[in-house]
Amino acid sequence: MPYLQAVVKEALRLHPPGPLVIRPSVTGLCCKPVMRDPYLWEDPAEFKPERFLPASPRSGGQEDEMIKEEVLKYIPFGSGRRGCPGSNLAYLSAGIAIGVMVQCFD
C-alpha cells in the first residue's frame, strides 16, 4: 500500500486539484509551478512515485527537518492551518479507486 499512496501523491503533485490558492497573497502563489520547480524537485516533469516512499531510517532531527521541508514544497490541497479539511478523504478515495481498478484489471 505505500507504493499506491506514493502514486496518488505523485499524481497530485503533477496535477493538483486546485491550481490557485484562494487566500489572497502578495505574490499570487500558484500550486502548479511550485510543485514543478526544478530547484525543489529532481526531474520535476517526470512521474516518479518513488520520491514519496519512506527512505531508510534517519536520525530524529534530520527526519523532522525533512518532513518540514516536504510540507513546504508539496501543497496540492494548501498547507498549514487553512489547508483543505478534506485532503485526507481525497487521499483515501483516490487510493481506493485506483486500488479497485488495478485489482479488477485483466
C-alpha distances in whole Angstrom, upper triangle without the diagonal:
4,5,5,6,9,10,11,13,14,16,17,18,20,21,21,22,25,27,30,30,32,34,37,37,39,38,36,32,30,26,26,28,27,23,25,28,28,29,26,23,24,24,24,24,22,18,16,12,13,15,12,11,12,15,17,19,22,25,24,27,25,22,23,25,22,20,23,24,20,21,24,23,20,22,21,21,24,24,26,28,28,25,23,23,21,18,15,16,16,12,11,14,13,9,10,13,11,9,12,14,12,13,16,17,20
4,5,5,6,9,10,11,12,14,15,16,19,20,20,21,24,26,28,28,31,32,35,34,37,35,34,30,28,24,24,26,24,21,22,25,25,26,23,20,21,21,21,22,19,16,14,10,10,12,9,7,8,12,14,16,18,21,21,23,21,18,20,21,18,17,20,20,17,18,21,20,17,19,19,20,22,22,24,26,27,23,22,22,20,17,15,17,16,12,12,15,13,10,13,15,13,12,15,17,15,16,19,20,23
4,5,5,6,9,10,10,12,14,15,17,18,19,21,24,25,28,28,31,32,35,35,37,35,33,30,27,24,23,25,23,20,21,23,23,25,22,19,19,19,19,19,16,13,11,7,8,10,8,7,10,12,15,17,20,23,23,25,23,20,22,23,19,18,21,21,17,19,22,20,17,20,19,20,23,23,25,28,28,24,23,24,22,18,17,18,17,13,14,15,13,10,13,14,12,11,15,15,13,15,18,18,20
4,5,5,6,9,10,11,13,14,16,16,17,18,22,23,26,27,29,31,34,34,36,34,32,29,26,23,22,24,23,20,21,24,24,26,23,20,20,20,19,19,17,13,12,9,10,12,10,10,13,16,19,21,23,26,26,28,25,22,23,25,21,20,23,22,19,19,22,21,17,19,17,19,22,22,25,27,27,23,22,22,19,16,15,15,14,10,11,12,10,7,9,11,8,7,11,12,10,12,15,15,18
4,5,5,6,9,10,11,12,14,15,15,16,19,21,24,24,26,28,31,31,33,31,30,26,24,20,20,22,21,17,19,22,23,24,21,18,19,20,18,19,17,14,12,9,10,11,8,9,11,14,18,19,21,24,23,25,23,19,20,22,18,16,19,19,15,16,19,18,14,16,14,16,18,19,21,23,23,19,18,19,16,13,12,13,11,8,9,11,9,6,10,12,10,10,14,14,13,15,18,19,22
4,5,5,6,9,10,10,12,14,15,16,19,20,23,23,26,28,30,30,32,30,28,25,22,19,18,20,19,15,16,19,19,21,18,15,16,16,15,16,14,11,9,5,7,8,5,6,9,12,16,18,19,22,22,23,21,18,19,20,16,15,18,17,13,15,17,15,13,15,14,16,18,18,21,24,24,20,19,20,18,15,14,16,14,10,12,14,11,10,13,14,12,12,16,16,15,17,20,20,23
4,5,5,6,9,10,11,12,13,15,18,19,22,23,26,28,31,30,32,30,28,25,22,18,17,20,19,15,16,19,20,22,19,16,16,16,15,15,12,9,8,5,8,10,8,9,13,16,19,21,23,26,26,27,25,22,23,23,20,18,21,20,16,17,19,17,14,16,14,16,19,20,23,25,25,21,20,21,19,16,15,16,14,11,12,13,10,9,12,12,9,11,14,14,12,15,18,17,20
4,6,5,6,9,10,10,11,12,15,17,20,20,23,25,28,28,30,28,26,23,20,17,16,19,18,14,16,19,20,22,19,17,18,18,16,16,14,11,11,8,11,12,10,11,15,18,21,23,24,27,26,27,25,22,23,23,20,18,20,19,16,16,18,16,13,13,11,13,16,17,20,23,22,18,17,18,15,12,12,12,10,7,9,10,7,6,10,10,8,10,14,13,13,16,18,18,21
4,5,5,6,9,10,10,12,14,15,18,18,21,23,25,25,27,25,24,20,18,14,14,16,15,11,13,16,18,19,16,14,15,16,13,14,13,10,10,7,10,10,7,10,13,16,19,21,22,25,24,24,22,19,20,20,17,15,16,16,12,12,14,12,9,10,9,11,14,14,18,20,20,16,15,17,15,11,12,13,11,8,11,12,10,10,13,14,12,14,17,17,17,19,22,22,25
4,5,5,6,9,10,12,15,15,18,19,22,24,26,26,28,25,24,20,17,14,12,14,14,10,11,14,15,17,14,11,13,12,10,11,9,7,7,5,9,8,7,10,14,16,20,22,23,25,25,25,23,20,21,21,17,16,18,16,13,14,15,13,10,12,10,13,15,17,20,23,22,18,18,20,18,15,15,17,14,11,14,15,12,12,16,16,13,15,19,18,17,20,22,21,24
4,5,5,6,8,10,13,14,17,18,21,24,26,26,28,25,23,20,17,13,12,15,15,11,12,15,17,19,17,14,15,14,12,11,10,8,9,8,12,12,11,14,17,20,23,25,26,29,29,29,26,24,24,24,21,19,21,19,16,16,17,15,12,12,10,13,16,18,21,24,22,19,17,20,17,14,15,16,12,11,14,14,10,11,14,14,11,14,17,16,16,19,21,20,23
4,5,5,5,7,10,11,14,15,18,20,22,22,25,23,20,17,14,11,10,13,12,9,11,15,17,19,16,14,16,16,13,13,13,11,12,11,14,13,12,15,18,20,24,26,26,29,28,28,26,23,23,23,20,18,19,18,14,14,15,12,9,9,6,9,12,14,18,20,19,15,14,16,14,11,13,14,10,9,13,13,10,12,15,14,13,16,19,18,18,21,23,22,26
4,6,6,9,11,11,14,15,18,20,22,21,23,21,19,15,13,9,8,10,9,6,8,11,13,15,12,10,13,12,9,10,11,9,10,10,13,11,10,14,17,19,23,24,25,27,26,26,23,21,21,20,17,16,17,15,12,12,13,10,7,8,6,10,12,14,17,20,19,15,15,18,17,13,15,17,14,12,16,16,14,15,18,18,16,19,22,21,21,24,26,25,28
4,6,10,12,11,14,16,19,21,23,22,24,21,19,16,13,10,7,10,10,7,7,11,13,15,13,11,13,12,8,7,9,8,10,11,14,13,13,16,19,21,25,27,27,30,30,29,26,24,25,24,21,20,20,18,15,16,16,12,10,11,9,13,15,17,20,23,22,18,18,21,19,16,18,19,16,15,18,18,15,16,19,18,17,20,22,21,21,24,26,24,27
4,6,9,8,12,14,17,20,22,22,24,21,19,16,12,9,7,11,12,9,10,13,16,18,16,15,17,15,12,11,12,11,13,13,17,16,15,19,22,24,28,30,30,33,32,31,29,27,27,26,23,22,22,20,17,17,17,14,12,11,8,11,14,16,20,23,21,17,16,19,17,15,17,17,14,14,17,16,13,15,18,17,16,19,21,20,20,24,25,24,27
4,6,6,9,11,14,16,19,19,21,19,16,13,10,7,7,10,11,9,11,14,17,19,16,15,18,17,14,13,15,14,16,15,18,17,16,19,22,24,28,29,30,32,30,30,28,26,25,24,22,20,20,19,16,15,15,13,10,8,5,8,10,13,17,19,17,14,13,16,14,12,15,15,12,12,16,15,13,15,18,17,17,20,22,21,22,25,26,26,29
4,6,9,11,13,16,18,19,22,20,17,15,12,9,10,13,14,12,14,18,21,22,20,19,22,21,17,17,18,17,19,18,21,20,18,21,24,27,30,32,32,34,33,32,30,28,27,27,24,22,22,21,18,17,17,16,13,10,7,7,10,14,17,19,16,13,11,14,12,10,14,13,10,12,15,14,12,15,17,16,16,20,21,20,22,25,26,26,29
4,6,7,9,12,15,16,19,17,14,12,9,8,9,12,13,12,15,17,21,22,20,20,23,22,18,18,20,19,21,20,24,22,21,24,26,29,32,33,33,35,33,33,31,29,28,27,25,23,22,21,19,17,17,15,13,10,7,7,9,13,16,17,14,12,10,14,13,12,15,16,13,14,18,17,15,19,21,20,20,23,25,24,26,29,29,29,33
4,7,9,12,14,14,17,15,11,9,6,5,6,9,10,11,12,14,18,20,18,18,21,20,16,16,19,18,21,21,24,22,21,24,27,29,33,34,34,35,34,33,31,29,28,27,25,23,22,21,19,17,16,14,13,10,8,9,10,14,17,19,16,14,13,17,16,15,18,19,16,17,21,20,18,21,24,22,22,26,27,26,28,31,32,31,34
4,6,9,10,11,13,12,8,7,5,6,8,10,11,12,14,16,20,20,19,20,23,23,19,19,22,22,24,23,26,24,23,27,28,31,34,35,34,36,34,33,31,29,28,27,25,23,22,21,19,17,16,15,14,11,10,10,9,13,16,17,14,13,13,16,17,16,19,20,18,19,23,22,21,24,26,25,25,29,30,30,31,34,35,35,38
4,6,8,8,12,11,8,7,6,7,10,12,12,13,16,17,21,21,19,20,24,24,20,21,24,23,25,24,27,24,23,27,28,30,33,34,33,34,32,31,29,28,26,25,24,22,20,19,18,15,14,14,13,10,9,9,7,10,12,13,10,10,10,14,15,14,18,19,17,19,22,22,21,24,27,26,26,29,31,31,32,35,36,36,40
4,6,9,12,13,10,9,10,11,14,16,15,17,20,21,24,25,23,24,28,28,24,25,27,27,28,28,30,28,26,30,31,33,37,37,36,37,35,33,32,31,29,28,27,25,23,23,21,18,17,17,17,13,12,11,9,12,14,14,10,11,11,14,15,16,19,20,18,21,24,23,23,26,28,27,28,31,33,33,34,37,38,38,42
4,6,10,11,9,9,11,12,16,17,16,18,21,21,25,25,23,25,28,29,26,27,29,29,30,29,31,29,27,31,32,34,37,37,36,36,34,32,31,30,27,27,26,24,22,22,21,18,16,17,17,14,14,12,10,12,12,12,9,10,12,15,17,17,21,22,21,22,25,26,25,28,30,30,31,34,35,35,37,39,41,41,45
4,7,9,7,9,11,13,17,17,17,19,21,21,25,25,23,25,29,30,26,27,30,30,32,31,33,31,29,33,34,36,39,39,38,38,36,34,33,32,29,28,28,26,23,23,23,20,18,19,19,16,17,15,13,14,15,15,12,14,16,19,21,21,24,25,24,26,29,29,29,31,34,33,34,37,39,38,40,42,44,44,47
4,6,5,7,10,12,16,15,14,17,20,19,23,22,21,23,27,28,24,26,29,29,30,30,32,29,28,32,32,34,37,37,35,36,34,31,31,30,27,26,26,24,21,21,21,18,16,17,18,15,17,16,13,14,14,15,13,14,17,20,22,21,25,27,25,26,30,30,29,32,34,34,35,37,39,39,40,43,44,44,48
4,6,8,12,14,17,16,15,19,21,19,23,21,21,24,27,28,25,27,30,31,32,32,34,30,30,34,34,35,38,38,37,37,35,32,31,31,29,27,27,26,23,22,22,20,17,18,20,17,19,19,16,17,17,18,17,18,20,24,26,25,28,30,28,30,33,33,32,35,38,37,37,40,42,42,43,46,47,47,50
4,6,9,12,14,13,12,16,17,16,19,18,18,21,24,25,22,23,27,28,29,30,31,28,28,32,32,34,37,37,35,36,34,32,30,30,28,26,25,25,22,20,21,19,16,16,18,16,18,18,15,16,18,19,18,18,20,24,26,24,28,30,28,28,32,32,31,33,36,36,36,38,41,40,41,44,45,45,48
4,6,10,12,11,12,15,16,16,19,19,19,21,24,25,21,22,25,26,28,28,30,27,27,31,32,33,37,37,36,37,35,33,31,31,29,27,26,25,22,21,21,19,16,16,17,15,16,16,14,15,17,19,16,17,18,22,23,22,26,27,25,26,30,30,28,31,34,33,33,36,38,37,38,41,43,42,45
4,7,9,9,8,11,13,13,17,16,15,17,21,22,18,19,22,23,24,25,27,24,23,27,28,30,33,34,32,33,32,30,28,27,25,23,22,21,19,18,17,15,13,12,13,11,12,13,11,12,15,17,15,14,16,20,21,19,23,24,22,23,27,27,25,28,31,30,30,33,35,34,35,38,40,39,42
4,6,6,7,9,11,11,15,16,15,16,19,19,16,17,20,20,22,22,25,22,22,25,27,29,32,33,32,33,32,30,29,27,26,24,23,21,20,18,17,15,13,12,12,10,10,12,10,13,16,18,16,14,15,19,20,18,21,23,20,21,24,24,23,25,28,27,27,30,32,31,32,35,36,36,39
4,6,5,6,9,10,14,15,13,14,17,17,13,14,17,17,18,19,21,18,18,22,23,25,29,30,29,31,29,28,26,24,23,22,20,19,17,16,14,13,11,9,8,6,7,9,8,11,14,17,15,13,13,17,17,15,18,20,17,17,21,21,19,22,25,24,24,26,29,28,29,32,33,33,36
4,5,5,6,9,12,14,12,12,15,15,11,11,14,14,16,17,20,17,17,21,24,25,29,30,30,32,31,30,27,26,25,23,21,20,19,17,15,15,13,11,10,9,8,11,11,14,18,20,18,16,16,20,19,17,20,21,18,18,22,22,19,21,25,24,23,26,28,27,27,31,32,31,34
4,5,5,6,9,11,10,11,14,13,10,11,14,15,17,18,21,18,19,22,24,26,29,31,30,31,31,29,27,26,25,23,21,20,19,17,15,15,13,10,11,11,11,14,14,16,19,22,20,18,19,23,23,20,23,25,21,21,25,25,23,24,28,27,26,29,31,30,30,33,35,34,37
4,5,5,9,9,8,9,13,13,10,12,15,16,17,18,19,16,16,20,22,23,26,28,27,28,27,26,23,22,21,19,17,17,16,13,12,12,9,7,8,8,10,13,12,13,16,19,18,16,17,21,21,18,21,23,21,20,24,25,22,24,27,27,26,28,31,30,30,33,35,34,37
4,6,9,10,8,8,11,11,8,10,12,12,13,14,16,13,13,17,19,20,24,25,25,27,26,25,22,21,21,19,16,16,15,13,11,11,10,6,6,7,8,12,12,13,16,20,19,16,17,20,20,17,19,21,18,17,21,22,19,20,24,24,22,25,28,27,27,30,32,31,34
4,6,9,8,7,9,9,5,7,9,11,12,14,16,13,15,18,21,21,25,27,26,28,28,27,24,23,23,21,18,18,18,15,13,14,13,9,10,11,12,15,15,17,20,23,22,20,20,24,23,20,22,24,21,20,24,24,21,22,26,25,23,26,29,27,27,31,32,31,34
4,5,5,6,9,9,6,9,12,14,15,17,18,15,16,20,22,22,25,27,26,28,27,26,23,22,22,20,18,18,17,14,13,15,12,9,11,12,14,17,16,17,20,24,23,21,22,26,26,22,25,27,24,23,26,27,24,25,29,29,27,29,32,31,31,34,36,34,37
4,5,5,6,7,6,9,11,14,14,16,17,14,16,19,21,21,24,26,25,27,27,26,22,22,23,20,18,19,19,15,14,16,15,11,13,16,17,20,20,20,23,27,26,24,25,29,28,25,27,29,26,25,28,29,26,27,31,30,28,30,33,32,31,35,36,35,37
4,6,8,10,9,12,14,17,16,18,18,15,17,20,21,21,23,25,23,25,25,23,20,20,21,18,16,17,17,13,13,15,13,10,13,16,18,21,20,20,22,26,25,24,26,29,29,26,27,30,28,26,30,31,28,29,32,32,30,32,36,35,34,37,39,38,40
4,7,10,8,12,14,15,14,16,16,12,14,17,18,18,21,22,21,22,22,21,18,17,18,15,13,14,13,10,9,12,10,7,10,12,15,18,17,17,19,23,23,21,22,25,26,22,24,27,24,23,26,28,25,25,29,29,27,29,33,32,31,34,36,35,38
4,6,5,9,10,11,11,12,12,9,11,15,16,16,19,21,20,23,23,22,18,18,19,16,13,15,15,11,10,13,12,9,10,13,15,18,18,18,21,24,24,22,23,26,25,22,23,26,23,21,25,26,23,23,27,27,25,27,30,29,28,31,33,32,34
4,6,9,9,11,10,12,12,9,12,15,16,16,19,21,21,23,24,23,20,19,21,18,15,17,18,14,13,16,16,12,13,17,18,21,21,22,24,28,28,25,26,29,28,25,26,28,26,23,26,28,25,24,28,28,25,27,30,29,28,31,33,32,34
4,6,6,9,9,12,12,10,14,16,18,18,21,24,24,27,28,27,23,22,24,22,19,20,21,17,16,18,18,14,15,18,18,22,22,23,26,30,29,26,27,30,29,25,27,28,26,23,27,27,24,24,28,27,24,26,29,28,26,30,32,30,32
4,6,8,9,12,13,11,13,16,19,19,22,25,25,27,28,27,23,22,23,21,18,19,19,16,14,16,16,12,12,14,15,18,19,20,23,27,26,23,24,27,26,22,24,26,23,21,24,25,22,22,26,25,23,25,28,27,26,29,31,29,31
4,7,9,12,14,13,15,18,21,22,25,28,28,31,31,30,27,26,27,25,22,22,23,20,17,19,19,15,14,16,16,19,20,22,26,29,28,25,25,28,27,23,25,26,23,21,25,25,21,22,25,24,22,24,27,25,24,28,29,27,29
4,6,9,11,11,13,16,19,20,23,26,26,29,30,30,26,25,26,25,21,22,23,20,18,20,20,16,15,18,17,21,22,23,27,30,29,26,26,28,27,23,25,26,23,21,24,24,20,20,24,23,20,22,25,23,22,25,27,25,27
4,6,9,9,11,13,17,18,22,24,25,29,29,29,26,24,26,25,21,21,23,20,17,19,20,16,15,17,16,19,21,22,26,29,28,24,24,26,24,21,22,23,20,18,20,20,17,17,20,19,16,18,21,19,18,21,23,21,24
4,5,6,8,10,14,14,18,21,22,25,26,26,23,21,23,22,18,19,21,18,15,18,19,16,14,17,16,20,21,22,25,29,28,25,25,26,25,21,21,23,20,18,20,21,17,17,20,20,17,18,21,20,18,21,24,22,24
4,5,6,7,11,13,16,19,20,24,24,25,22,19,21,21,17,17,19,18,14,16,18,16,13,16,15,18,20,21,24,27,26,23,22,24,22,19,18,20,18,14,17,18,15,13,17,17,14,15,19,18,16,19,22,20,23
4,5,5,9,9,13,16,17,21,22,23,20,17,20,19,16,16,19,17,14,17,19,16,15,18,18,21,22,22,25,28,28,25,25,26,25,21,20,22,20,17,19,21,18,16,19,20,17,17,21,21,18,21,24,23,25
4,6,8,9,13,15,16,19,20,20,17,15,17,16,13,13,15,13,11,14,15,13,12,15,16,19,20,19,22,25,26,22,23,25,24,20,20,22,20,17,19,21,19,17,21,22,19,20,23,23,21,24,27,26,28
4,6,9,12,14,15,18,18,19,16,14,15,15,12,11,14,13,10,12,14,12,10,14,14,16,18,17,20,23,23,20,20,21,20,17,16,19,17,14,16,18,16,14,18,19,17,18,21,21,20,22,25,25,27
4,6,10,12,14,17,18,19,16,14,16,17,13,13,16,15,12,15,17,16,14,17,17,19,21,20,22,25,26,23,23,24,22,19,18,20,19,15,17,19,17,15,18,20,17,17,21,21,19,21,25,24,27
4,7,8,10,14,14,16,13,10,13,14,11,11,15,14,12,14,17,17,15,18,19,21,22,21,22,25,26,23,24,24,23,20,18,21,21,17,18,21,20,17,20,23,20,20,24,25,22,24,27,27,30
4,6,8,12,13,15,12,10,13,14,11,12,15,15,13,16,19,18,17,20,22,24,24,23,24,27,29,26,27,27,27,23,22,25,24,21,22,25,23,21,24,26,24,23,27,28,25,27,30,30,32
4,6,10,12,14,12,10,14,15,13,14,17,17,16,19,21,21,21,24,25,27,28,26,27,30,31,29,30,30,30,26,25,28,27,24,25,28,26,24,27,29,27,26,29,30,28,29,32,32,34
4,7,9,12,10,8,12,14,12,13,16,17,16,19,21,22,21,25,26,28,28,25,26,29,31,28,30,30,30,27,25,28,28,24,25,29,28,25,28,30,29,27,31,32,30,31,35,35,37
4,6,8,7,6,10,11,10,12,15,15,15,18,20,20,21,24,26,27,27,25,25,28,30,28,30,30,30,27,26,29,29,26,27,31,29,27,30,33,31,30,34,35,33,34,38,37,40
4,6,6,6,9,10,11,13,15,16,17,19,21,22,22,25,28,29,28,25,25,27,30,29,31,31,32,29,27,31,31,28,29,33,32,30,33,35,34,33,37,38,36,37,41,41,43
4,6,5,6,9,10,11,13,14,16,17,19,21,21,24,26,27,26,23,22,24,27,26,28,28,29,26,25,29,29,26,28,31,31,29,32,34,33,32,36,37,36,37,41,41,44
4,5,5,6,9,10,11,13,14,16,17,19,20,23,26,26,25,22,21,23,26,25,28,28,30,27,26,30,30,27,29,33,32,30,33,36,35,34,38,39,38,39,42,43,45
4,5,5,6,9,10,10,12,14,16,17,18,21,24,25,24,21,21,24,26,25,27,28,29,26,25,29,29,26,28,31,30,29,32,34,33,32,36,37,36,37,41,40,43
4,5,5,6,9,10,11,12,15,16,16,19,22,23,22,19,19,22,24,22,25,25,26,23,22,26,26,23,24,28,27,25,28,31,29,29,33,34,32,34,37,37,40
4,5,5,6,9,10,11,13,15,16,18,21,21,20,17,16,19,21,20,22,23,24,21,21,25,25,22,24,28,27,26,29,31,30,30,34,35,34,35,38,39,42
4,5,5,6,9,10,11,13,15,17,20,21,19,16,16,19,22,20,23,24,25,22,22,26,26,23,26,29,28,27,30,32,31,31,35,36,35,37,40,40,43
4,5,5,6,9,10,11,12,15,18,19,18,16,16,20,22,20,22,23,24,21,21,24,24,21,24,27,25,24,28,29,28,28,32,33,31,33,37,36,39
4,5,5,6,9,10,11,13,16,17,16,13,13,16,18,16,19,20,21,17,17,21,21,18,20,24,23,22,25,27,26,26,30,31,30,31,35,35,38
4,6,5,7,9,10,12,16,16,14,11,11,14,17,15,18,19,21,18,18,22,22,20,22,25,24,24,27,29,28,29,32,33,32,34,37,37,41
4,6,5,7,9,11,15,16,15,12,13,17,18,16,19,21,22,19,20,23,22,20,23,26,24,24,28,29,28,29,32,33,32,34,37,37,40
4,5,5,6,9,12,14,13,11,13,16,17,15,17,19,20,16,17,20,19,17,20,22,21,20,24,25,24,25,29,29,28,30,33,33,36
4,6,5,7,10,11,10,7,9,12,14,11,14,16,17,13,15,18,17,15,19,21,20,20,23,25,24,25,28,29,29,31,34,34,37
4,6,7,11,12,10,8,9,13,14,12,15,17,19,16,17,21,19,18,22,24,22,23,26,27,26,28,31,31,31,34,36,36,39
4,6,9,12,10,10,12,16,16,14,16,19,19,16,18,21,19,18,21,23,21,22,25,26,25,26,30,29,29,32,34,34,37
4,6,9,8,9,12,15,15,12,13,16,16,13,14,17,15,14,17,19,17,18,21,22,21,23,26,26,26,28,31,30,34
4,5,5,6,10,13,12,9,10,13,14,11,13,16,14,13,17,18,17,18,21,22,21,23,26,26,27,29,31,31,34
4,6,8,12,14,13,9,9,12,12,9,12,13,11,11,15,15,14,15,19,19,18,21,23,23,24,27,28,28,32
4,7,10,12,10,6,5,9,9,6,10,11,10,10,14,14,14,16,19,19,19,22,24,24,25,28,29,30,33
4,7,9,7,4,6,10,11,9,12,14,13,14,17,18,17,19,22,23,23,25,27,28,29,31,33,33,37
4,7,6,4,8,10,12,10,12,15,15,15,18,19,19,20,23,24,25,26,29,30,30,32,34,35,38
4,6,5,9,11,13,12,14,17,17,17,20,22,22,23,26,27,27,29,31,32,33,35,37,38,41
4,6,9,9,13,13,14,17,18,18,21,22,23,24,27,28,29,30,32,34,35,36,38,39,43
4,7,8,11,12,14,16,16,18,20,21,22,24,26,27,28,30,31,32,34,36,37,38,42
4,6,9,8,11,13,13,14,17,18,18,20,22,23,24,26,28,29,30,32,34,34,38
4,5,6,9,10,10,12,14,15,16,18,20,20,22,23,25,26,28,29,31,32,36
4,6,8,9,10,12,13,14,16,17,19,20,22,23,25,26,28,29,31,32,36
4,6,5,6,9,10,11,12,14,15,16,18,20,21,23,24,26,27,29,32
4,5,5,6,9,10,11,12,14,15,16,18,20,21,22,24,26,27,31
4,5,5,6,9,10,11,12,14,16,16,18,20,21,22,24,26,30
4,5,5,6,8,10,10,12,14,15,16,18,20,21,22,24,28
4,5,5,6,8,10,10,12,14,15,16,18,20,21,22,26
4,6,5,6,9,10,11,12,14,16,16,18,20,21,25
4,6,5,6,9,10,10,12,14,15,16,18,20,24
4,5,5,6,9,10,11,12,14,15,17,18,22
4,6,5,6,8,10,11,12,14,16,16,20
4,6,5,6,9,10,11,12,14,15,19
4,6,5,6,9,10,10,12,14,18
4,5,5,6,9,10,11,12,16
4,6,5,6,9,10,10,14
4,5,5,6,9,10,13
4,5,5,6,8,12
4,5,5,6,10
4,6,5,9
4,6,8
4,6
4
